[in-house]
Every structure is written in structure tokens, then in C-alpha cells.
């Protein structure tokens, strides 16, 4: 994948992997590979959510600080 991974593309790929596994559309030979990829995507999504939460909290703090002046 040459394009930069985004939360949306990671989430969509996770949904595809989950559907394949639930529908038993993944061969045993590829199952471990799919689970490893899912683990990478989950970690990416968690990091993205944490970073976004921190950024939003900083913006809120800045806005609250301006209101006190």
C-alpha cells in the first residue's frame, strides 16, 4: 500500500477482514496473516484515536483559557 494509511481506510480494512473470518472465507493458510494484519490495523486505529483525543483536549483547554481572560 503506497498511500498513507488513514483511520477510515484502516477501519474499512478491519471490517473486511472480520467479515472474511466470520464468513469462513479465509483459508487456514491465510488466517494467521489476516489476524496479524488486523492486529496492526487495530493498533494504528487506537493510536490515531488517542492522538485525536489529546489534540481535541488541547484545543478545548486553549478555548477555555481564552474565555477566562
Residue, then its C-alpha position, 0 to 999 in steps of 0.5 A: x500500500x503506497x498511500x498513507x494509511x488513514x483511520x477510515x481506510x484502516x477501519x474499512x480494512x478491519x471490517x473486511x477482514x472480520x467479515x472474511x473470518x466470520x464468513x469462513x472465507x479465509x483459508x487456514x493458510x491465510x488466517x494467521x496473516x489476516x489476524x496479524x494484519x488486523x492486529x496492526x490495523x487495530x493498533x494504528x486505529x487506537x493510536x490515531x484515536x488517542x492522538x485525536x483525543x489529546x489534540x481535541x483536549x488541547x484545543x478545548x483547554x486553549x478555548x477555555x483559557x481564552x474565555x477566562x481572560 
